[in-house]
Amino acid sequence: MATFGYTLMCEQLGPKELVRYGVEAERAGFDFTVISDHFHPWLDEQGQSPFAWSVLGAVASQTSRMQLMTMVTCPTVRYHPAIVAQMAATIGLMSDGRFTLGLGAGESLNEHVVGKGWPPANIRHLMLEEAIDIIRKLWDGRYLSHQGDFFTVHDARIFSTPSTPPPIAVAASGRESCRLAARTGAALIAVDPLPELVSMYREAGGKGPCYAQIGLSYDRDEARAVKTAHAFQRYAMLGWKVMSELPNPVNFEAATRYVREDDVARHVPCGPSVERHLEGIKKYVDAGFDQIAVLQAGRDQDSFFQFWNEELKPGLEKAGLSAPRQDAAAPAAGRSSR
């Protein structure tokens, strides 16, 4: 069985909507919620990109049970790792220890904006590993001076730190990143239902949870669901080696020009069929992922929550993919739990 989370996708919703849906996710019984951390959207159609950390703080203050997580933040170019350490420590405090820091090697789409260039993948992995070391040392609450291969820290101390440091998870798409996640004692994050990713992580000594994210497009009208998936998620058809390198939405528009609706529908479960969505999710469970975040394409999230509550969550339970629903009371939408 797996536990399930809800994705707050900053690229397709504004900040107030994201906070509202974050609160609604707890009311709907999700075990955790994850948030993307982008400077640009992937595509112009998505049309949004608020600051994820402001949204996280608001969601943390209006929820009390659900775990929170970045999926993912790059702590190497746009942000210095010392700043990420401070941001994560603050969310850890605001959430009363419910926060996991999900990290990745980043995409040019978001990181090139500060004018520091975009290094090749092997260098990005080295930068990420050094950044993780800095973040963990700063969470100790002592002064840190660091002169590394990529980062310098001068007499820095984070004064507001949670008693227990947040767990770290690392996004991986191949052998080297799986090994990096295991080597740094992090959990694993992936977006493809590939059992070899879990195997490589475990064989390298990884002992943490294995997170995954699956894109879905629920709509009572299947054709409309496919159109929505194409408009909002066709960028994912390019694969990570392309997605990490393109610098702007206009480049993704050009690269996805010949991606057809049928191409997207083969990869993204679309429409009203519970069985089709269950089949897509089951691929991730069978691959060994035990923490699965669902991502509803488009702006109509209210219909998805109704579908989740009335059909998809009960279907997961019936299929033995999810633990039975907990009946604990959750805070009302839009109201603080504190």
N, C-alpha and C positions, 0 to 999 in steps of 0.2 A: 504494500500500500504506500501511497505518497500523500504528502500534505500539499495544499494548493494555495497559491497566492494570486493576487490581482496586480496587473501592471498599470501604473500611472505613466502614460507615454506623453512626455512633455512636448513631443513634436506635433501632436495632433489636438491638444487641448490647452486652453488658457489657464492661468494660475488659480483663479477662483473655482473653475470647474474641476481641476485636479484635486483641490482640497475637499470639495464636496464629495467627489467619488472616492477619495481616500477614506473618508468617514463612512461612506456607504459600504465600502468593502468590509469594514469591521462589522457593520450591522448585518451584512450578508453571510457572515461566518467564515470569511477567508482567514487562514492562519497567518498570512503575511502579505505585505504589499511591497512591490519593488518600483523604483522610479528611474527613468533614464535621465542622464545628465548631458544635455546637448547645448552647444552654442547656436547651431543651425539645425533646422529640420532636414531630413533626407531629401524631401521633395517639396516643391512649392505648394502642391495641393494640401500638404499637411498643415502648413501655414502658421505654426506656433513654435516657441522655444523659450518659455520662461525659465528663470533660475531655479534649478531643482532643489537647492538647499533651502531656499525660502519656503517652498512648498512643503518640504519635509518637516521643517520646524512647525508649520501650521498643522499638518496632519498629526505630528507627535503630540501637540498640545490638545487635540480634540479626539484622541483615541486613548485606550487604556490597556487593551489586551493584545492586539495584533502586532506581530513583528514587522519591522521596517528595514528596508535595504536599498542601497544604490545598485543599479544594474545597467551600466556601471559608470564609475568615475575614473578618469585618467589622471594620476597624480604626478605627471612628469613634465608637461609642457605648458598648457594653459594655467594649471595650478602648480605651485611649488608644493612638495610633499609636506612641508611644515604647516602650510595653510590647510591642506586636506586633513592633517592630524587634528588641528584645532576645530575645524568644521565637524568632523566625525565625533570628537569628544563632546562637543556641545549637543549634538543630536542624541548621543548616548545618554547624557544627563536629562535632556528634555523628555526622552521616551522612557525613562526609568529602566535603562538597560535593554530596551527592545530593538536596538539597532545593530545591523551587520553592515560593515563597509565592503561593498563589492567594488573591486578594482579591475582595470584592464589596461592594455597597452595603447588603447586609444585609436581614433580615426583622424585623418587629416581634416575631415569635414569640420571638426570642432577645434582642433589644436593649432592649426596653421594661423589662426586669426591673430595671435600675439606676435607673429613675425619672427619666430625662432627656428623656422624651417621644420621639415618633417623627416626624421631619421629613418633608416631601413629597419625592418622588423627585428633583426637580431640585436640591434642597438636599443630598440624600444624595450625589449625584454630585459636587457641589462639595467636600463634606467628604472624599469618597474621594480625589479628586485631590490635595487638600492633604495628606492622610495619607500618600499614596505619596511625596510630596516629602520629608516629614519622615523617613520610614523610610529612604529612600535616603541622605539626608544623615547620619543617625546611623550607618549602615553604614560611613561613611568613617572612623570611629574617632576623630573629633575632637569637642571640646565644641560643643554646639549650643544656641543660644538662638533661639527662634522666637515671634513674636507674629503670628498669622495671623487670618483671618476666623473660624475655628472652634476652633483649637487653640493652646495656649501650651506652650512647652517652655522650662524655665529651666536653663541650665548643665548639660545632660545629655550624657553620653558613655557609649557601650557599650564596655567594655574587652575583652570576649571576642567577637571578630568573625572570621569566616572570611576567608582571603586573597582569595577571590573572592566578592563579594556574591551571595546567591541570586537567581536570575531571579524576576521577578514576572509573574503572569498575572492577568487581570481578567475577571470574569464579566459577560456581556453578553446582553441580550435584545432590544435595539432599536438604532436608529441612534445615539442619543447615547452609550450605553454602549460601542458598538463604536468610536466615535470617541475616547472616553476611553481605551480600551485602547490604541489606536494612538498617540494623542497622548503617552501616558506611557511609550511604549516597552515595553509589556507584551505578553505572549502573550494569546490569546483563549480564553475558556471559555464554553461554551453547553450547554444541555440539550435543545435542539430541533434536528432535522436540517434546518435551514433554510439553503440555500446563500446567501441574501441576507445572512445574518449574516457569513459569511466574506467575501463581496464587499464589504460596507460597511467591514469592518475593513481589508481590503487596499486599497480605494480611498482610505481615510483615511491610508494610509501604514504600516499594520501589517505588520511583517515577521517576527513570531514564530510559533511553532507555534500550531495551532488545536486546542484540547482540547474534547472533548465527553464527555457521560455518558449512557449508555443503561440504562434499567431493564429487567431480565429476570426471569422467574420460571420457573426450571427445576424440573420434577418429573416423575417417570415417569408420574404420574397427571395428565392434563391438567386435569380438573375441580378437583383439589386445587391445582394451580398457579394457576388463575384465582382461586380463593378466597384464596390467599396474596397474590397481587398486589393484589386488592381490599382486603384487610385492611391491607397495609403500604404500598401506593403509590397509593391512590386520591386522596390529597391533591394529587398532581401534576396531576390532571385539571382543577383549578381555574384554572390559568394563573398567570403570574407577577404580574400586576396584583392578583390576589386573595391569592396566597400571601405576598407581601411585606407585606401590611397586617394580617392577622389576628393577634391577640396571644397566643392560647393554644390548646392541643390541643382544649379544649372547643368553641372556635369553629370549628376545622377539622372536628370531629365534626358540628356543625350544618350547616356548609357542604357537606359531602359526603354528607349524609343520603340524597339521592336519586341519588347516583352508583351505577350498577348494575355488577354483575360484567361484563356484556357491554361496558359503556363502557370499563372498564379493559382488557379483553382486546383491544380494537381498537387500543390504543396500546402495550401492553406485550406483547412476545412471551412466550407462556406454553406450558408443556408440554415434552414430550420431543423434539419435532421439531427436528433440527439445521437444516433448511432454513428453518424459521420464524425462528429466532434469527439465522441468517445474513442473511435478508432484512431484518430490523430493523437489524442493524449496517451493512449495505451502504448504507442510506439516509444514514447519517452520513458514510461514506467518499465516496459520490457527491456529498455536499454540500460536500466540501472539508476535512473534519476529518481530521487526520493523527495525533492522539493520542486514543484512545477508551478511556474507563474504563467497565467493565461493573459493574452493580450488581445483585446477586442479591437478590430480595425474600425477606424472612423470615429465620428463624434456622437453617435447614438449609443451611449453607454447605459442609459436607463433601461432600454429594451433588453440589453445583455444581462443586466442584473436580474431582471424578471425571469429570463431564460435560465440563468444560473440557479436561482432559488427554486424554481418550480420544476425544472427538467434536468439540467445538466448535473448539478450536485447530487440529486437523488439517483441519477443514472450512474454516476461514479461509485456511489455507495453500493448500489445493487450489483455492479460489475466487480466489486471487491477491489477497486482501484483507490478508494478513499476511505478513511475512517468515518464512522457514523457522525452525523451532524451533532454538534454540541448545542444545548439549548440555553446556555448562559446568556443573560440579558446583555445587550450591547447598548452604547449610548445612542440617543436619537440623532439622526443626521443633522449636521449643522450646529449642534450644541456641544459645548465642552464637557468632557468627562471628569474635569477636575474642579 
